[in-house]
Amino acid sequence: MIYGDAHALGWVMLTAALWPVFDMLLILRHRGKKAIAFGVHGVTAAVMVVAALLLLLG
C-alpha cells in the first residue's frame, strides 16, 4: 500500500487469507460449532480471496 502497487497488495491479501482458513480448520478439528467455523472464518477467507483476486486482476 505504501508503494501504491495493487498487484503486490493482492498477493499479500491472498496469503493472509490462509489465516482464517486455518482458524476454521482448528475449530472444526476440535469439534467446535460448524456454523461459527464456516459463518465467521469461512466467509472471512472467501471475502479476502475475492478482494485479492480483484486486486490481482485489476
C-alpha positions in Angstrom: 0.0 0.0 0.0 2.9 2.3 0.7 4.2 2.0 -2.8 0.8 2.1 -4.5 1.2 -1.4 -6.0 -2.2 -3.1 -6.1 -0.7 -6.3 -7.5 1.6 -6.7 -4.5 -1.2 -5.9 -2.1 -3.3 -8.6 -3.8 -0.6 -11.2 -3.2 -0.3 -10.2 0.5 -4.1 -10.4 0.9 -4.2 -13.8 -0.8 -1.5 -15.1 1.5 -3.2 -13.5 4.6 -6.5 -15.3 3.6 -4.8 -18.5 4.9 -5.2 -17.4 8.5 -9.0 -17.6 8.7 -8.9 -20.9 6.8 -6.6 -22.4 9.4 -8.7 -20.9 12.2 -11.8 -22.6 10.6 -9.9 -25.9 10.4 -8.9 -25.6 14.0 -12.5 -25.0 15.1 -13.7 -28.0 13.1 -10.9 -30.2 14.3 -11.7 -29.6 17.9 -15.4 -30.2 17.4 -16.5 -26.6 17.5 -19.7 -25.3 16.1 -19.7 -25.7 12.3 -22.0 -22.6 11.9 -19.4 -20.4 13.5 -16.5 -22.0 11.7 -18.0 -21.6 8.3 -20.0 -18.5 9.0 -17.2 -16.4 10.5 -13.9 -17.8 9.4 -15.0 -19.3 6.1 -16.8 -16.2 4.9 -13.9 -14.0 6.0 -11.5 -16.2 4.0 -13.8 -16.1 1.0 -14.1 -12.3 1.1 -10.4 -11.9 1.4 -9.8 -14.2 -1.6 -12.3 -12.2 -3.7 -10.7 -8.9 -2.7 -7.2 -10.3 -3.5 -8.3 -11.6 -6.9 -9.9 -8.2 -7.8 -6.6 -6.5 -6.9 -4.5 -9.1 -8.9 -6.7 -8.9 -12.0 -7.4 -5.2 -11.9 
